[in-house]
Amino acid sequence: MNANILIVDDEEPVRRLLSRELSRKGYHTDTAADGRSALEKLKGISYDILLLDIVMPGMDGISILKKLKGDPYSPAVIILTGQATVDTAVQAMKNGACDYLTKPYKLEELNIIIERASEQRKLKIENLLLQQELFRRETPDELIGISAKHKALLGMIERIAPTDSTVLITGESGTGKELVASYLWRKSRRKDRPFVALNCASFSENLIESELFGHEKGAFTSAHKIKHGLVEGAGQGTLFLDEIGELPLSLQAKLLRFLDSGEFRRVGGNKPMRADVRLLAATNKDLEEAIRQGQFRDDLYYRLNVIKIHVPPLRERKEDIKPLSGYFLGKYTVKVPREIKGISQGALDALSAYDWPGNIRELENVIERAVILCDSDEITGKDLAITQRQDTALPAGLEGVEKEHILKVLEESGGNRTRASRMLGIDRKTLYLKLRKYGLAG
């Protein structure tokens, strides 16, 4: 299996030798002379394998590993070093390296390790996508709530679900936009056909087009067979594009052509193909502002925005906190399992007093944690991992509340952004954007 490989080594002869020899084996290779330039390349290109030297001036190999740790789509890392010690080997493996070779090494041995690491990474990504699908299937069939805004949302969904119209679902992260999309599908004429979801923020620009439209054999180095994209896989069903605001500009034009004509081409293919799918899209971004900044096409926005559904944040429908909490309590007492009879009135009051910057996803995480840590048969206020209440002195405005909450969670997670994003109930991409917004992304 051919792979896309980034070679990171401060010694130019080593980079040149590896690039030449691995290219002869059929791999596509790229090089970086230091850690900083390697990270820049990793931001823009999807690599399968990272061949990484440990001892380099500036940012060393262990620091790069720590930067990549927790990113499920990061390349498989093979450490190559001439200064091996037991300590560095242990550090490298603890921080996510999949293998370790000491210079000098035989190229055939390296080739075997690369093939093994490529296959492991492929299986890992397939497993991640399977987990996402299983998670989607675990979500409840019904949207839960009793508030007037929730009832209005349900009424809107019931009216538009039977149509084939494109729908744009907007709302903050964690409000349940994918559940709304799933509910639209279940109530539609296409409910007996597949529901296929793709998070546009989870893939690099190079990879997302292949995921969406597929690729032909030989379209690029590692394309050893035809891949059917999600557009084909949906098979007269429903395609849900989450975080549509993160779709690269180059792909926005191709998606627009598909929406207008139903036609698409696989990557590396010339033959136009057709697919009949209903498109649902979701975003937590202000797409009109993104248009003004040149980050989103206005013609695609108008094509997506045939019907808009806005999912209100949890702080605007606090009557829904109690039934949602009850649902999550039932879910996790079975899953853990624990015998917990209910939630105390004091705990419910505390839940209602909180502003929920992470919305329903954060509420679910709080209840899950409370079920695990509760030492009695009832969840009380002390079991709730919420740090701000409306009756305490808050910074001016909701942004101040959100910033302070994020800082608190980062502190509790020991600075681990992956763990912090789980605690907040948002994905890593959204957390990074919020950190950058508040000047905390260093």
C-alpha positions as CSV (number, residue, x, y, z in Angstrom):
1,M,0.0,0.0,0.0
2,N,1.5,3.3,-1.1
3,A,1.4,6.2,1.4
4,N,1.9,9.9,1.5
5,I,5.0,10.5,3.7
6,L,6.5,13.5,5.3
7,I,10.2,13.2,6.2
8,V,11.2,15.5,9.1
9,D,15.0,15.7,9.7
10,D,17.4,18.6,10.1
11,E,20.1,16.8,8.1
12,E,19.6,17.5,4.4
13,P,21.5,14.3,3.2
14,V,19.1,12.2,5.3
15,R,16.1,13.9,3.8
16,R,17.4,13.6,0.3
17,L,18.3,9.9,0.7
18,L,15.0,8.9,2.2
19,S,13.0,10.9,-0.3
20,R,14.8,9.3,-3.2
21,E,14.7,5.7,-2.0
22,L,11.1,5.8,-0.8
23,S,10.0,7.5,-4.1
24,R,11.5,4.5,-5.9
25,K,9.2,2.3,-3.8
26,G,6.2,4.1,-5.1
27,Y,5.6,6.4,-2.1
28,H,4.8,10.1,-2.5
29,T,7.3,12.0,-0.3
30,D,7.6,15.5,1.1
31,T,10.3,16.9,3.4
32,A,10.7,19.4,6.2
33,A,14.0,20.6,7.8
34,D,12.6,21.5,11.2
35,G,9.6,21.0,13.5
36,R,7.9,24.4,12.7
37,S,7.9,23.9,9.0
38,A,6.6,20.3,9.5
39,L,3.7,21.6,11.5
40,E,2.8,24.1,8.8
41,K,2.8,21.4,6.2
42,L,0.7,19.1,8.4
43,K,-2.0,21.9,8.7
44,G,-2.5,21.9,4.9
45,I,-1.8,18.4,3.7
46,S,-3.1,15.0,4.7
47,Y,-0.1,12.7,5.3
48,D,-0.3,9.0,6.1
49,I,3.1,8.6,7.7
50,L,5.5,11.0,9.5
51,L,9.1,9.9,9.6
52,L,10.4,12.0,12.5
53,D,13.9,12.7,13.9
54,I,13.9,13.4,17.6
55,V,16.9,15.7,18.1
56,M,16.5,18.8,16.0
57,P,17.2,22.5,16.7
58,G,14.2,24.5,17.8
59,M,11.2,22.2,18.1
60,D,12.3,18.6,18.7
61,G,10.5,15.5,17.7
62,I,8.9,14.9,21.1
63,S,7.4,18.4,21.0
64,I,5.8,17.6,17.6
65,L,4.4,14.4,18.9
66,K,2.8,16.3,21.8
67,K,1.3,18.7,19.3
68,L,-0.2,15.9,17.3
69,K,-1.4,13.8,20.3
70,G,-5.1,13.6,20.6
71,D,-5.8,14.4,16.9
72,P,-7.5,11.2,15.6
73,Y,-6.6,12.0,12.0
74,S,-2.9,12.7,12.5
75,P,-0.4,10.6,10.5
76,A,1.2,7.5,11.9
77,V,4.6,8.6,13.4
78,I,7.7,6.5,13.0
79,I,10.7,7.8,15.0
80,L,14.1,7.7,13.2
81,T,17.0,8.8,15.4
82,G,20.7,8.3,15.8
83,Q,20.6,9.3,19.4
84,A,18.4,6.6,20.9
85,T,18.0,6.1,24.6
86,V,15.5,4.1,26.6
87,D,14.1,7.3,27.9
88,T,13.5,8.9,24.5
89,A,12.0,5.6,23.2
90,V,9.6,5.5,26.1
91,Q,8.7,9.2,25.7
92,A,8.1,8.8,22.0
93,M,5.8,5.8,22.4
94,K,3.9,7.4,25.3
95,N,3.2,10.5,23.1
96,G,1.8,8.5,20.2
97,A,4.7,7.2,18.0
98,C,3.7,3.8,16.5
99,D,7.3,2.6,15.9
100,Y,10.9,3.4,16.6
101,L,14.1,2.8,14.5
102,T,17.7,3.7,15.4
103,K,20.1,5.0,12.7
104,P,21.6,3.3,10.8
105,Y,18.8,1.1,9.7
106,K,18.0,-1.0,6.6
107,L,15.7,0.5,4.1
108,E,13.9,-2.8,3.7
109,E,13.2,-2.8,7.4
110,L,11.9,0.7,7.2
111,N,9.7,-0.2,4.2
112,I,8.1,-3.0,6.2
113,I,7.4,-0.7,9.1
114,I,5.9,1.9,6.8
115,E,3.5,-0.6,5.2
116,R,2.4,-1.9,8.6
117,A,1.9,1.7,10.0
118,S,-0.1,2.6,6.8
119,E,-2.4,-0.3,7.3
120,Q,-2.9,0.5,11.0
121,R,-3.7,4.1,10.2
122,K,-6.2,3.1,7.5
123,L,-8.0,0.7,10.0
124,K,-7.9,3.4,12.7
125,I,-9.7,6.0,10.4
126,E,-12.2,3.4,9.3
127,N,-12.9,2.6,12.9
128,L,-13.3,6.3,13.8
129,L,-15.9,6.7,11.0
130,L,-17.7,3.6,12.2
131,Q,-17.8,4.9,15.7
132,Q,-19.3,8.2,14.4
133,E,-22.0,6.2,12.6
134,L,-22.7,4.0,15.7
135,F,-22.9,7.2,17.8
136,R,-25.4,8.7,15.4
137,R,-27.5,5.5,15.5
138,E,-27.5,5.7,19.3
139,T,-29.2,9.1,19.4
140,P,-32.8,9.1,20.4
141,D,-35.5,9.0,17.7
142,E,-37.4,11.9,19.2
143,L,-36.2,15.3,20.0
144,I,-36.7,15.9,23.8
145,G,-38.1,19.1,25.2
146,I,-41.3,20.9,26.5
147,S,-40.4,24.6,25.9
148,A,-42.3,26.8,23.4
149,K,-39.1,27.2,21.3
150,H,-38.7,23.4,21.2
151,K,-42.3,22.9,20.1
152,A,-41.9,25.5,17.4
153,L,-38.7,23.7,16.2
154,L,-40.6,20.4,16.0
155,G,-43.5,22.0,14.1
156,M,-41.1,23.4,11.6
157,I,-39.4,20.0,11.1
158,E,-42.8,18.3,10.7
159,R,-43.7,20.7,7.9
160,I,-40.6,20.5,5.8
161,A,-39.5,16.9,6.4
162,P,-41.7,15.4,3.6
163,T,-40.2,17.7,1.0
164,D,-37.0,17.2,-0.9
165,S,-35.8,20.7,-0.3
166,T,-32.3,21.5,0.8
167,V,-32.2,22.6,4.5
168,L,-29.6,24.7,6.3
169,I,-29.6,24.0,10.0
170,T,-27.9,26.7,12.1
171,G,-27.1,27.0,15.8
172,E,-24.3,27.0,18.3
173,S,-22.1,23.9,18.8
174,G,-23.8,21.2,20.9
175,T,-27.4,22.3,20.3
176,G,-28.3,19.0,18.5
177,K,-28.1,20.0,14.8
178,E,-27.2,16.5,13.7
179,L,-30.2,15.1,15.7
180,V,-32.4,17.6,13.8
181,A,-31.0,16.4,10.5
182,S,-31.6,12.8,11.6
183,Y,-35.2,13.6,12.6
184,L,-35.8,15.3,9.2
185,W,-34.6,12.1,7.5
186,R,-36.7,9.8,9.7
187,K,-39.8,11.9,8.9
188,S,-39.1,12.1,5.1
189,R,-40.0,10.0,2.1
190,R,-36.4,8.9,2.0
191,K,-36.5,7.3,5.4
192,D,-36.0,3.8,3.9
193,R,-32.8,4.9,2.2
194,P,-29.4,5.7,3.8
195,F,-28.6,8.7,6.0
196,V,-25.0,9.5,5.5
197,A,-23.2,12.2,7.6
198,L,-19.8,13.9,7.0
199,N,-18.2,16.5,9.3
200,C,-16.5,18.9,7.0
201,A,-14.0,20.0,9.7
202,S,-12.7,16.5,10.3
203,F,-10.8,16.1,7.0
204,S,-8.0,17.9,5.2
205,E,-8.8,19.7,2.0
206,N,-7.2,16.9,-0.1
207,L,-9.1,14.1,1.7
208,I,-12.6,15.6,2.0
209,E,-13.2,15.7,-1.8
210,S,-12.3,12.0,-2.0
211,E,-14.6,11.3,0.9
212,L,-17.5,13.2,-0.7
213,F,-17.2,12.3,-4.4
214,G,-14.8,9.3,-4.3
215,H,-11.8,8.7,-6.5
216,E,-10.6,6.7,-9.4
217,K,-7.8,4.1,-9.2
218,G,-4.5,5.9,-9.7
219,A,-6.0,9.4,-9.0
220,F,-3.1,9.9,-6.5
221,T,-0.3,7.8,-5.1
222,S,-2.3,5.8,-2.5
223,A,-5.4,5.4,-4.7
224,H,-4.8,1.7,-5.3
225,K,-8.5,1.0,-6.1
226,I,-11.7,2.9,-6.9
227,K,-13.4,4.5,-3.9
228,H,-17.1,5.3,-3.9
229,G,-17.8,8.6,-2.2
230,L,-20.6,9.4,0.2
231,V,-22.7,11.0,-2.6
232,E,-22.8,7.6,-4.2
233,G,-23.2,5.8,-0.9
234,A,-26.2,7.8,0.0
235,G,-28.1,6.0,-2.8
236,Q,-31.3,8.1,-3.1
237,G,-31.1,8.8,0.6
238,T,-30.0,11.8,2.6
239,L,-26.5,13.4,2.8
240,F,-25.8,15.5,5.9
241,L,-22.8,17.9,5.8
242,D,-22.0,19.1,9.3
243,E,-19.9,22.2,9.8
244,I,-20.5,23.2,6.2
245,G,-18.8,26.5,6.9
246,E,-15.4,24.7,7.1
247,L,-15.8,23.3,3.5
248,P,-12.7,24.5,1.4
249,L,-13.5,27.2,-1.2
250,S,-12.2,24.9,-4.0
251,L,-14.8,22.3,-3.1
252,Q,-17.6,24.7,-2.6
253,A,-17.8,25.3,-6.3
254,K,-18.0,21.5,-7.0
255,L,-20.7,21.1,-4.4
256,L,-22.7,23.9,-6.0
257,R,-22.5,22.2,-9.4
258,F,-23.7,19.0,-7.8
259,L,-26.6,20.7,-6.1
260,D,-27.6,22.4,-9.4
261,S,-27.3,19.5,-11.7
262,G,-27.0,16.3,-9.6
263,E,-23.8,15.6,-11.5
264,F,-20.3,15.0,-10.1
265,R,-16.9,13.5,-11.0
266,R,-14.7,11.3,-8.9
267,V,-11.3,12.7,-8.1
268,G,-9.1,11.7,-11.1
269,G,-12.1,10.9,-13.3
270,N,-13.5,12.5,-16.4
271,K,-16.8,10.7,-16.6
272,P,-19.7,12.7,-15.2
273,M,-21.9,10.7,-12.8
274,R,-25.3,11.4,-11.3
275,A,-26.7,10.9,-7.8
276,D,-30.1,11.6,-6.4
277,V,-29.7,12.7,-2.8
278,R,-31.4,15.2,-0.5
279,L,-28.8,17.5,1.1
280,L,-29.0,18.8,4.7
281,A,-26.3,21.1,6.0
282,A,-25.4,22.5,9.4
283,T,-23.2,25.2,10.7
284,N,-22.4,27.1,13.9
285,K,-20.7,29.9,11.8
286,D,-22.2,33.1,10.6
287,L,-22.1,32.3,6.9
288,E,-23.1,35.8,5.8
289,E,-20.0,37.1,7.7
290,A,-17.9,34.4,6.1
291,I,-19.2,35.6,2.7
292,R,-18.1,39.1,3.5
293,Q,-14.6,37.8,4.5
294,G,-14.3,35.8,1.2
295,Q,-14.4,32.5,3.0
296,F,-17.7,31.2,1.7
297,R,-19.4,31.5,-1.7
298,D,-22.6,33.6,-1.7
299,D,-24.1,31.5,-4.6
300,L,-23.6,28.3,-2.5
301,Y,-25.1,29.9,0.5
302,Y,-28.3,30.9,-1.3
303,R,-28.5,27.4,-2.8
304,L,-28.2,25.8,0.7
305,N,-30.5,28.3,2.4
306,V,-33.7,27.2,0.6
307,I,-35.1,26.5,4.1
308,K,-33.4,27.5,7.3
309,I,-33.9,25.9,10.7
310,H,-32.4,27.6,13.7
311,V,-31.8,25.4,16.7
312,P,-31.9,27.7,19.8
313,P,-29.2,27.4,22.5
314,L,-30.1,25.7,25.7
315,R,-29.9,28.9,27.8
316,E,-32.9,30.2,25.8
317,R,-35.1,27.1,26.5
318,K,-34.3,26.2,30.1
319,E,-37.6,24.4,30.5
320,D,-36.0,21.6,28.5
321,I,-33.1,21.1,31.0
322,K,-35.2,18.9,33.3
323,P,-36.6,16.4,30.7
324,L,-33.2,16.3,29.0
325,S,-31.4,15.6,32.3
326,G,-33.9,12.8,33.0
327,Y,-33.3,11.3,29.6
328,F,-29.5,11.3,30.0
329,L,-29.8,10.0,33.5
330,G,-31.7,7.0,32.2
331,K,-29.3,6.5,29.3
332,Y,-26.1,6.4,31.5
333,T,-27.5,4.5,34.5
334,V,-28.1,1.7,32.0
335,K,-24.8,2.2,30.2
336,V,-22.5,2.4,33.3
337,P,-24.6,0.7,35.0
338,R,-25.7,2.4,38.3
339,E,-28.8,2.4,40.4
340,I,-29.7,6.1,40.7
341,K,-33.3,6.9,41.3
342,G,-33.2,10.6,40.3
343,I,-31.8,14.1,40.5
344,S,-32.4,16.2,43.5
345,Q,-34.3,19.5,43.3
346,G,-31.1,21.4,44.4
347,A,-29.2,19.8,41.5
348,L,-32.0,20.7,39.1
349,D,-31.9,24.3,40.3
350,A,-28.1,24.4,39.8
351,L,-28.5,23.0,36.3
352,S,-31.2,25.6,35.5
353,A,-29.0,28.4,36.9
354,Y,-26.1,27.5,34.5
355,D,-25.8,29.1,31.0
356,W,-24.5,26.0,29.2
357,P,-22.0,27.4,26.7
358,G,-21.6,23.8,25.4
359,N,-25.4,23.4,25.2
360,I,-27.0,20.0,25.2
361,R,-23.8,18.1,24.5
362,E,-22.3,19.7,27.7
363,L,-25.4,18.8,29.7
364,E,-25.0,15.2,28.6
365,N,-21.4,15.2,29.6
366,V,-22.2,16.7,33.0
367,I,-24.9,14.1,33.7
368,E,-22.7,11.2,32.5
369,R,-19.9,12.3,34.9
370,A,-22.4,12.7,37.7
371,V,-23.7,9.2,37.2
372,I,-20.2,7.8,37.3
373,L,-19.1,9.8,40.4
374,C,-22.3,9.9,42.4
375,D,-21.9,8.0,45.7
376,S,-25.6,7.8,46.6
377,D,-28.8,6.9,44.9
378,E,-29.6,10.5,44.0
379,I,-27.6,13.1,42.0
380,T,-27.0,16.2,44.1
381,G,-25.4,19.6,43.4
382,K,-22.0,18.3,44.6
383,D,-22.0,15.7,41.8
384,L,-22.3,18.4,39.0
385,A,-19.1,19.6,37.2
386,I,-20.4,23.1,36.4
387,T,-18.3,26.1,37.3
388,Q,-20.5,29.2,36.8
389,R,-24.0,30.0,38.1
390,Q,-26.2,32.8,37.1
391,D,-26.5,34.0,40.7
392,T,-22.8,34.6,41.0
393,A,-20.9,37.7,39.7
394,L,-20.3,37.1,36.0
395,P,-18.2,39.0,33.5
396,A,-20.2,41.3,31.3
397,G,-21.8,39.5,28.4
398,L,-22.1,35.9,27.5
399,E,-18.7,35.9,25.7
400,G,-17.1,36.6,29.0
401,V,-18.9,33.7,30.6
402,E,-17.8,31.4,27.8
403,K,-14.2,32.5,27.9
404,E,-14.0,32.1,31.7
405,H,-15.7,28.7,31.5
406,I,-13.2,27.5,28.8
407,L,-10.3,28.6,30.8
408,K,-11.6,26.7,33.9
409,V,-12.1,23.5,31.9
410,L,-8.7,23.8,30.3
411,E,-7.2,24.1,33.8
412,E,-9.2,21.0,35.0
413,S,-8.0,19.0,31.9
414,G,-4.4,19.9,32.6
415,G,-4.2,21.8,29.3
416,N,-5.2,18.8,27.2
417,R,-7.4,20.3,24.5
418,T,-8.9,17.0,23.4
419,R,-10.1,16.2,26.9
420,A,-11.2,19.8,27.4
421,S,-13.3,19.7,24.2
422,R,-15.0,16.5,25.5
423,M,-15.7,18.1,28.9
424,L,-17.2,21.2,27.1
425,G,-19.3,19.0,24.8
426,I,-17.7,20.5,21.6
427,D,-15.3,19.1,19.0
428,R,-11.6,20.0,18.9
429,K,-12.0,22.3,15.8
430,T,-14.7,24.4,17.6
431,L,-12.6,24.6,20.7
432,Y,-9.6,25.8,18.7
433,L,-11.7,28.5,16.9
434,K,-13.0,29.7,20.3
435,L,-9.4,29.8,21.7
436,R,-8.3,31.8,18.7
437,K,-11.3,34.2,19.1
438,Y,-10.3,34.9,22.7
439,G,-6.6,35.1,22.0
440,L,-5.9,31.9,23.8
441,A,-4.7,29.7,20.9
442,G,-0.9,30.0,21.6
